[in-house]
Every structure is written in C-alpha cells, then in structure tokens.
Amino acid sequence: MDLEKDAETSDAKCDEVRQSLTPPLNAAIIAALFNTEEQEKRLARKVLWLQATVISIAASMAAYYWKSSPQYATAVLGGGGVSVLNSALLAWRMSRVAGSSDKDAHLQLRLLYFYAAERFLAVVALLGICLAVLKFSPLGILSGFVLGQAVLLIARLILKIKTEK
C-alpha cells in the first residue's frame, strides 16, 4: 500500500516538474523574433522617410519643369501623400499585429483581410477627395501615387536585402 502511495506521489511530483518546465502556449517567444520585429519597424520607418523624400523631390521637379505651375506640384504631393499614408497605415497595422500576444491563426487571417480592406477603402476615399473635392490634376495625382507605391516596393526589396546580408 505504501509503495503505491509513494509511486503516486512521485508521479504527481514528476508531473508538477514537467508542467513547471513547460512554458505556456503563448510564451514560446524567441529572441530572434524580437529582433525581426524591431528590424521591420526600422525598415518601415526608413521606407516612409524615403517615400516622403522622393515625393517631395518629384513635386519640386514638377513645379519647376512641368509648366511651372504649383497646381501640378500640389497634385503630385496629394497623390504621393495618399501613398505615404497608405504605407504608414500598413506599418502601423503590422506593428499592432506583431505586438499582440494572441497567435490564433483564424484571428490573424481575419485581421489581415480587415486591414487590407481598410487600407483599400482609405486609398479610394483619399484619392476621391483629391480628385473630386480638391480638384487636383488627375495625371499629377496618379503619377504621385504610382511613384509613391513604386518607391514602397523597391525600397522594401532593396532595404530588406541589405538587412539580411
């Protein structure tokens, strides 16, 4: 009888030790993951600054070379500003998702779709405001927006390759 009790208590102690050594489900965080998140934040900031700089240069070139009219420069700034705001919204949402402790795949997928729809609607609304309400030049707005999006793609590729090396 005593042997059975001793065996049960030793099994219970072993289970306690195993459970105390096993981390909770959400505690499996690796130090490299923190480094990756911090690198993504720095990359997003660099891309935003690069976008704003390129759009500013393009707007000043449009004002200087293209009919010397400030309307074209403001249209390029408007379209580029929409692109920069789209990138800022993307970076903000990425940091919010990375900071959440909940790693439920279904929730992450729902958030991904929600954030994509949110960014799409924000871009459509802002471009619509620039075209319909502010009466900017459509060619200037679209050229600024396309330039901003191209800088986003190219800069992320180039800076990502640089950080991996």
Short mmCIF file of the C-alpha atoms (twelve columns), coordinates in Angstrom:
data_MODEL
# 
_entry.id   MODEL 
# 
loop_
_atom_site.group_PDB 
_atom_site.id 
_atom_site.type_symbol 
_atom_site.label_atom_id 
_atom_site.label_alt_id 
_atom_site.label_comp_id 
_atom_site.label_asym_id 
_atom_site.label_seq_id 
_atom_site.Cartn_x 
_atom_site.Cartn_y 
_atom_site.Cartn_z 
_atom_site.pdbx_PDB_model_num 
ATOM 1   C CA . MET A 1   0.000   0.000  0.000   1 
ATOM 2   C CA . ASP A 2   2.779   2.397  0.936   1 
ATOM 3   C CA . LEU A 3   4.604   1.603  -2.289  1 
ATOM 4   C CA . GLU A 4   1.529   2.546  -4.318  1 
ATOM 5   C CA . LYS A 5   1.170   5.861  -2.446  1 
ATOM 6   C CA . ASP A 6   4.853   6.601  -2.886  1 
ATOM 7   C CA . ALA A 7   4.599   5.815  -6.590  1 
ATOM 8   C CA . GLU A 8   1.538   8.073  -6.942  1 
ATOM 9   C CA . THR A 9   3.185   10.963 -5.092  1 
ATOM 10  C CA . SER A 10  6.372   10.612 -7.108  1 
ATOM 11  C CA . ASP A 11  4.317   10.562 -10.331 1 
ATOM 12  C CA . ALA A 12  2.464   13.674 -9.167  1 
ATOM 13  C CA . LYS A 13  5.760   15.417 -8.369  1 
ATOM 14  C CA . CYS A 14  7.146   14.451 -11.780 1 
ATOM 15  C CA . ASP A 15  4.026   15.867 -13.455 1 
ATOM 16  C CA . GLU A 16  4.411   19.116 -11.491 1 
ATOM 17  C CA . VAL A 17  8.029   19.397 -12.531 1 
ATOM 18  C CA . ARG A 18  7.157   18.720 -16.181 1 
ATOM 19  C CA . GLN A 19  4.362   21.295 -16.129 1 
ATOM 20  C CA . SER A 20  6.534   23.898 -14.484 1 
ATOM 21  C CA . LEU A 21  9.248   23.345 -17.096 1 
ATOM 22  C CA . THR A 22  6.796   23.531 -19.975 1 
ATOM 23  C CA . PRO A 23  6.080   27.153 -20.894 1 
ATOM 24  C CA . PRO A 24  2.528   28.311 -21.516 1 
ATOM 25  C CA . LEU A 25  1.212   28.218 -25.067 1 
ATOM 26  C CA . ASN A 26  1.881   31.896 -25.850 1 
ATOM 27  C CA . ALA A 27  5.254   32.091 -24.114 1 
ATOM 28  C CA . ALA A 28  7.241   30.468 -26.924 1 
ATOM 29  C CA . ILE A 29  8.937   33.733 -27.901 1 
ATOM 30  C CA . ILE A 30  12.412  33.547 -29.352 1 
ATOM 31  C CA . ALA A 31  14.881  36.407 -29.057 1 
ATOM 32  C CA . ALA A 32  15.345  36.393 -32.834 1 
ATOM 33  C CA . LEU A 33  11.631  37.117 -33.211 1 
ATOM 34  C CA . PHE A 34  12.039  40.318 -31.189 1 
ATOM 35  C CA . ASN A 35  14.976  41.310 -33.379 1 
ATOM 36  C CA . THR A 36  12.953  40.657 -36.520 1 
ATOM 37  C CA . GLU A 37  10.052  42.775 -35.273 1 
ATOM 38  C CA . GLU A 38  12.414  45.626 -34.419 1 
ATOM 39  C CA . GLN A 39  14.073  45.340 -37.841 1 
ATOM 40  C CA . GLU A 40  10.643  45.502 -39.516 1 
ATOM 41  C CA . LYS A 41  9.782   48.659 -37.582 1 
ATOM 42  C CA . ARG A 42  13.070  50.306 -38.576 1 
ATOM 43  C CA . LEU A 43  12.553  49.195 -42.182 1 
ATOM 44  C CA . ALA A 44  9.040   50.663 -42.227 1 
ATOM 45  C CA . ARG A 45  10.301  53.998 -40.874 1 
ATOM 46  C CA . LYS A 46  13.099  54.128 -43.455 1 
ATOM 47  C CA . VAL A 47  10.659  53.352 -46.266 1 
ATOM 48  C CA . LEU A 48  8.245   56.068 -45.103 1 
ATOM 49  C CA . TRP A 49  11.019  58.664 -44.993 1 
ATOM 50  C CA . LEU A 50  12.297  57.563 -48.386 1 
ATOM 51  C CA . GLN A 51  8.795   57.792 -49.868 1 
ATOM 52  C CA . ALA A 52  8.251   61.274 -48.452 1 
ATOM 53  C CA . THR A 53  11.644  62.419 -49.741 1 
ATOM 54  C CA . VAL A 54  11.124  61.064 -53.260 1 
ATOM 55  C CA . ILE A 55  7.609   62.521 -53.450 1 
ATOM 56  C CA . SER A 56  8.900   65.924 -52.294 1 
ATOM 57  C CA . ILE A 57  11.659  65.867 -54.905 1 
ATOM 58  C CA . ALA A 58  9.181   64.817 -57.605 1 
ATOM 59  C CA . ALA A 59  6.769   67.601 -56.620 1 
ATOM 60  C CA . SER A 60  9.510   70.215 -56.727 1 
ATOM 61  C CA . MET A 61  10.634  68.923 -60.125 1 
ATOM 62  C CA . ALA A 62  7.033   69.040 -61.364 1 
ATOM 63  C CA . ALA A 63  6.697   72.617 -60.203 1 
ATOM 64  C CA . TYR A 64  9.956   73.631 -61.792 1 
ATOM 65  C CA . TYR A 65  9.908   71.753 -65.087 1 
ATOM 66  C CA . TRP A 66  6.310   70.908 -65.875 1 
ATOM 67  C CA . LYS A 67  4.612   74.149 -66.969 1 
ATOM 68  C CA . SER A 68  5.987   75.925 -63.867 1 
ATOM 69  C CA . SER A 69  2.609   75.581 -62.214 1 
ATOM 70  C CA . PRO A 70  2.129   74.949 -58.487 1 
ATOM 71  C CA . GLN A 71  -1.107  73.037 -59.218 1 
ATOM 72  C CA . TYR A 72  0.862   70.127 -60.657 1 
ATOM 73  C CA . ALA A 73  3.206   70.108 -57.692 1 
ATOM 74  C CA . THR A 74  0.305   70.031 -55.237 1 
ATOM 75  C CA . ALA A 75  -1.341  67.251 -57.252 1 
ATOM 76  C CA . VAL A 76  1.852   65.177 -57.121 1 
ATOM 77  C CA . LEU A 77  2.119   65.906 -53.395 1 
ATOM 78  C CA . GLY A 78  -1.509  64.878 -52.927 1 
ATOM 79  C CA . GLY A 79  -1.112  61.551 -54.732 1 
ATOM 80  C CA . GLY A 80  2.211   60.879 -53.041 1 
ATOM 81  C CA . GLY A 81  0.710   61.800 -49.694 1 
ATOM 82  C CA . VAL A 82  -2.012  59.208 -50.191 1 
ATOM 83  C CA . SER A 83  0.694   56.640 -50.916 1 
ATOM 84  C CA . VAL A 84  2.679   57.630 -47.826 1 
ATOM 85  C CA . LEU A 85  -0.443  57.460 -45.654 1 
ATOM 86  C CA . ASN A 86  -1.193  54.016 -47.092 1 
ATOM 87  C CA . SER A 87  2.322   52.881 -46.147 1 
ATOM 88  C CA . ALA A 88  2.007   54.402 -42.682 1 
ATOM 89  C CA . LEU A 89  -1.280  52.590 -42.143 1 
ATOM 90  C CA . LEU A 90  0.346   49.344 -43.292 1 
ATOM 91  C CA . ALA A 91  3.304   49.812 -40.903 1 
ATOM 92  C CA . TRP A 92  1.016   50.710 -38.007 1 
ATOM 93  C CA . ARG A 93  -1.186  47.667 -38.524 1 
ATOM 94  C CA . MET A 94  1.837   45.392 -38.902 1 
ATOM 95  C CA . SER A 95  3.232   46.613 -35.593 1 
ATOM 96  C CA . ARG A 96  -0.123  46.135 -33.872 1 
ATOM 97  C CA . VAL A 97  -0.426  42.555 -35.120 1 
ATOM 98  C CA . ALA A 98  3.193   41.757 -34.204 1 
ATOM 99  C CA . GLY A 99  2.666   43.138 -30.713 1 
ATOM 100 C CA . SER A 100 -0.422  41.070 -29.967 1 
ATOM 101 C CA . SER A 101 0.137   38.057 -27.744 1 
ATOM 102 C CA . ASP A 102 -2.713  36.124 -29.325 1 
ATOM 103 C CA . LYS A 103 -1.345  33.845 -32.039 1 
ATOM 104 C CA . ASP A 104 -4.662  32.377 -33.185 1 
ATOM 105 C CA . ALA A 105 -4.379  31.720 -36.930 1 
ATOM 106 C CA . HIS A 106 -8.069  32.391 -37.646 1 
ATOM 107 C CA . LEU A 107 -7.949  35.713 -35.847 1 
ATOM 108 C CA . GLN A 108 -4.761  36.712 -37.679 1 
ATOM 109 C CA . LEU A 109 -6.362  35.867 -41.034 1 
ATOM 110 C CA . ARG A 110 -9.498  37.866 -40.216 1 
ATOM 111 C CA . LEU A 111 -7.346  40.816 -39.183 1 
ATOM 112 C CA . LEU A 112 -5.345  40.514 -42.402 1 
ATOM 113 C CA . TYR A 113 -8.499  40.768 -44.516 1 
ATOM 114 C CA . PHE A 114 -9.900  43.584 -42.393 1 
ATOM 115 C CA . TYR A 115 -6.702  45.630 -42.583 1 
ATOM 116 C CA . ALA A 116 -6.393  45.095 -46.337 1 
ATOM 117 C CA . ALA A 117 -9.981  46.278 -46.863 1 
ATOM 118 C CA . GLU A 118 -9.363  49.220 -44.535 1 
ATOM 119 C CA . ARG A 119 -6.294  50.330 -46.488 1 
ATOM 120 C CA . PHE A 120 -8.079  49.887 -49.823 1 
ATOM 121 C CA . LEU A 121 -11.044 51.991 -48.719 1 
ATOM 122 C CA . ALA A 122 -8.761  54.663 -47.243 1 
ATOM 123 C CA . VAL A 123 -6.840  54.941 -50.528 1 
ATOM 124 C CA . VAL A 124 -10.023 55.101 -52.610 1 
ATOM 125 C CA . ALA A 125 -11.550 57.726 -50.319 1 
ATOM 126 C CA . LEU A 126 -8.422  59.890 -50.210 1 
ATOM 127 C CA . LEU A 127 -7.888  59.715 -53.978 1 
ATOM 128 C CA . GLY A 128 -11.569 60.556 -54.444 1 
ATOM 129 C CA . ILE A 129 -11.218 63.580 -52.156 1 
ATOM 130 C CA . CYS A 130 -8.138  64.737 -54.073 1 
ATOM 131 C CA . LEU A 131 -9.929  64.376 -57.415 1 
ATOM 132 C CA . ALA A 132 -13.488 65.474 -56.638 1 
ATOM 133 C CA . VAL A 133 -13.242 67.895 -53.727 1 
ATOM 134 C CA . LEU A 134 -9.796  69.463 -54.112 1 
ATOM 135 C CA . LYS A 135 -9.947  69.346 -57.944 1 
ATOM 136 C CA . PHE A 136 -6.308  68.353 -58.382 1 
ATOM 137 C CA . SER A 137 -4.949  67.289 -61.749 1 
ATOM 138 C CA . PRO A 138 -5.715  63.570 -62.271 1 
ATOM 139 C CA . LEU A 139 -2.397  62.978 -64.020 1 
ATOM 140 C CA . GLY A 140 -0.470  64.612 -61.181 1 
ATOM 141 C CA . ILE A 141 -2.359  62.684 -58.501 1 
ATOM 142 C CA . LEU A 142 -1.925  59.332 -60.191 1 
ATOM 143 C CA . SER A 143 1.721   59.960 -61.031 1 
ATOM 144 C CA . GLY A 144 2.442   60.899 -57.411 1 
ATOM 145 C CA . PHE A 145 0.548   57.875 -56.114 1 
ATOM 146 C CA . VAL A 146 2.219   55.448 -58.533 1 
ATOM 147 C CA . LEU A 147 5.626   56.931 -57.754 1 
ATOM 148 C CA . GLY A 148 4.992   56.528 -54.028 1 
ATOM 149 C CA . GLN A 149 3.879   52.917 -54.419 1 
ATOM 150 C CA . ALA A 150 6.873   52.133 -56.645 1 
ATOM 151 C CA . VAL A 151 9.220   53.600 -54.030 1 
ATOM 152 C CA . LEU A 152 7.470   51.463 -51.392 1 
ATOM 153 C CA . LEU A 153 8.033   48.248 -53.343 1 
ATOM 154 C CA . ILE A 154 11.566  48.966 -54.495 1 
ATOM 155 C CA . ALA A 155 12.746  50.350 -51.153 1 
ATOM 156 C CA . ARG A 156 11.347  47.386 -49.210 1 
ATOM 157 C CA . LEU A 157 13.102  44.978 -51.567 1 
ATOM 158 C CA . ILE A 158 16.430  46.779 -51.535 1 
ATOM 159 C CA . LEU A 159 16.459  47.540 -47.796 1 
ATOM 160 C CA . LYS A 160 15.326  44.002 -46.953 1 
ATOM 161 C CA . ILE A 161 18.196  42.547 -48.973 1 
ATOM 162 C CA . LYS A 162 20.641  44.921 -47.245 1 
ATOM 163 C CA . THR A 163 19.448  43.962 -43.752 1 
ATOM 164 C CA . GLU A 164 19.630  40.234 -44.483 1 
ATOM 165 C CA . LYS A 165 23.284  40.472 -45.514 1 
# 
